[in-house]
């Protein structure tokens, strides 16, 4: 695989917030997740990759160029949604299509089951439908790099699944996809590799399968008249030797959320 995106030791100060020394790459045919709580620096990082702002130090390369030189190859879904509310849906899509030089809005409206809204004004659509229009804008010109900032925000289960299927389809077509989200269980299902950040700093990075390969024991037992639920590294044998009344016990892998919470608490 070739690296579509190379981020090397970027830092950026915005007011009192400081993003520090972030490094990662994303390959063609890969879904890369930038994960963390609100205010961690995810959006700042994505805006630098999209070429909307420049790092104070470090380098961002997109297909071997500076991001603003290859904007026609970038699709970007911003966290802060914004559309021309008085315009009709098709007029909005055609406008953004002209900016990129190529697009197929009819195909995407049909794919998203939204052809019936083509002549509706944006302000007449629900927030969920407006978000789908914003997503169509990001993908309709067939970008080589797709950047999605909190794409699941405000969506119901049906539309979350629609976004996930779209990302999987783009991955199969060898696109580079970078997603930011604070919903770690969705990232765990979708991403190949992740970068966990908190308060502007890297906490952990690596392949999802490797990060979540740690096995723990989930146990429920009775102690001093109460019921204790615990995630532990102690074996069932050890717990029995402590003379606990075991109510339930199972082995499982740590989730990304549990790994993240453990790492930020260190």
N, C-alpha and C positions, 0 to 999 in steps of 0.2 A: 504494500500500500504506500502511496505517496502522501505526505503531509499537506493537506489543503490549508490548514491554519497553523501558524507557529507563533506562540506568545512567549516572549523571553523577558523575564524579570521586569514586568511592567509595574509602575507605581503611579498613583494619581491622587492628588489632594483636592478635595471639594469641600470648602468650608472647614468644618472641624473634623470631617471624615478623611481617613487616609487609607487607600488601597496600597498594599505593600508587597512588592517582590513576587508577583504571581507569574508562574511559568507552566505552560502545558501546550499540547498540540492536539489537533483533530485530523483524522485521516478521512479520505474519501471512502464512502460506504460504512461510516461509523456514526453512532449517536453518542455525543459527549455531553455529560451533564455537569453544570455548575450549580452546586447545591448549597443551601444554607438558609438561615432565618432572614426575615425582612431586615434590611439595613446592613447586610453582610458585605455588600459590594458586587453583587451579581450583575445588576443592571449597568453599573459603571464599567465593568469588564466587557459586557456585550456591546456597549456603545463604542468602546474603543475598537473592537473587532469589526464593527459595522462602519467604522470610519467617521462617526459622528463627533467624536472628541479624540484628542491625541493624548497619549500618556506623557506624564512629566519626565519619565525616564523609562528605559527598556524599549523593546521593539515588538511590533505586531506585523506579521506577514500573512497575506491571503493570496494563495496561488503564486507565491514568490514576489508579490508586489505589495506596496502600501495599500491599505483598504480603499482609500478614496480613488485609486486608479482602476479598481475592478468592481465598482458599485453595480454595474449591470449584471454581474454574476452573483450578487448577494440578495437574498430575500430576508427581510427583517420584520418581525412582529414585535412592536414595542410593548412594554408593560403598560404605559399610559396610552390607552386607545384614543384615537382622534380621527373623526371623519367629517366630511362636509355634510352637515345634518340636513340642509335644505335640498341637497342634490338627490337625484334618483340613483338607485343602486347601480344600474348599468352605466350611467354617466360617470360615477365615481370610479368604477373598475376600468372603464376605457381611458379615463384621465391618467390613472397610474400606469396603465399599459403603455400609453404613449411616452411616458417618462422613461420607461425601460426599453422601449423600442420593439418589444414583441410581447404578446400575451394571448391567452385564449379564455376570456372571461366566461363565455357561454359554456365551455366544457366544465369549468369549475363550478359554476352555478348548478349545472345539471348534476355533477358529482356530489355536491353538498345538498342536493334536494331543494334548491332555492330559486329555480327558474320563475316560480310564481311571484317572486318578490322583485324581479328585474326592474319593473317600472314603479316600484314603491319608493318613497323618499326615505332616506336613512332615519330620520326622526320618527318614522312610523314603525320602525322595527324594534323588537325587544333587545335588551342588552346582549342576550345570547346570540341572536341573529346578527347584530352589529359586529360581534366578535368574530363570527364566521366570515363576514365580509372582509374584515381586517386580515384574517388568515388567507383568504383568497388573494388579496392584494400581495401578500408576502410570497405566494407560490406561483401565481399565474404566469409569470415570465420564465418559469422553469429554471430557477437559480441553481448554481452549482454548490453554493453555501447557503444553508437555511438557518437563521438565527431566531429562536423563539424564546421570548422573555415572558415567563409565567403564563404559558399558553393554556393552562387548565383553570385559571382564575375565573370564577363566576360561571363555570360550565356545569351542566348536569351530567349524570352518568353516561347518557347516550352520546352527548357531544364530546365528553372526555374520551370515550372509546373511538369516536370518529377521528379526533386529533391523533390518537395513538396509532390508529391504522394508517393514517396519512404519513406519519413519521416512518413507520415500518416500510411503507411503499417507497418513500424517498430514499431510504437506506438501501433497499434492493436495487434501486437505480443508480447506486454508487454516489449519491450526494453526501456532502458533509453536513451533519446536523448538530448544532449546538443549542442546548436547552438549559434555561435556568428555571428552577422551581424550588419551593420550600416544602413541596409534598413529596417526601422521600420515598414513600412506598410506590408511587407511580414511576419515579426515576429508576427505582430498583428493577422494575419490570421492563423498562424501555431502553436504558442506557447500557452501552458497552463498557465505558470508562467514566469515572466521575472525579470531580475536584470538589472537596468540601471546604468551604471558607466560612469564617466567622470574624466579625469586626475587622474586615479588610485583610485578614491573613489566612494563608493556607493552613488547614487543619489536617487534611488527609487527602491522598489521591491514589488512584489505581484502578484496576479492572474490578468491576462489580462482583464477579464470581469469586475473585480472590479475597476482596475485602470482607465479603459476607460468608467466608468459608469457616469461620470460627464457630465451633459447636459449644452450645451451653445446655444446661439442664433446667427445665422449668418445672418447679415442684410446688405442691400445695400440701401443707401439713398442719396438724393440730399441736399447739404449744401453749401451755399455761392457760388453757381454757378458750383460747382464741385460734383463729385460722390465719396462717401465715402463707402468703404467696411470694415466691422468691425465684429469681433467676440466678443460678449458681454454677460454679465449676465443680462443686462437690458431687461425687458419684452417688448413686442410689444406695450402695453398700455403706458409704460413709454416713449418710443420713439415717439409715436404719440403726447403725451402731450408736448413734446419738439418742436412740430410743424415741424418735419422733413417730407419731402416728401419721403415716403417709396417706394422703387422700388422693393425690394424683401426681404423676411424674411422666415427663416426656423429654426426649432429646430433640433439639432443633438448631438451626443456624441463627446467628445474630442478624437482625435486620439492619439496614443502613441507618435508620433513625436511632437505634440503640447504640450503634458504633459511633455515630456523630455525637450523641449526648455524652457518651463516655469520654470521648476525646476532648470536647470543649470544657469538660469539668476538671480536667487534669491541671 
